[in-house]
Amino acid sequence: MGKLVFWAAVIALAYGAMKFLARSQRRGDAAQRGAAAGGKTSEAMLQCAHCGVHVPSSEALFSGTRAYCCSAHRDAEA
């Protein structure tokens, strides 16, 4: 009976160690992905039709299909 408890404990510890290592690896991978992306998700960059500066698509101003970095450049092209 003592040997059975011993082997059950060894198996439980091995299983716990494997789960711990797998969880640590997933956290490390997620941290590396977050650090590589600067903590943000990637976003398309668009070139201003007036000056050529690249701006994130969420910050770009549009006139038709053309993207601009600011309202002054958008108005200058109109």
Steps between C-alpha positions, in 0.01 A plus 500: 500500500789736581652449154167584335474830690862580419452445125171690499679795664788481248254495208299789646815708550622426145159595359497824700852585388409445133192721535703771673767499230241509222321796663830684549591443134163637382539809719853556372388469138212743557735749667742479208220556249376797701848649526562451129178680416566774751200384699269594215352310213649567160331753278538595135703810426381732223702758312377859489408591142640851551829466689569126505512461879375162622218505754302219668176428318300585813649853505489570126254747351334394176373684198351240270756222482802720580645517851649808665696562819316820597205713400727772351641252249157359426365850434804599290436213259128578461 
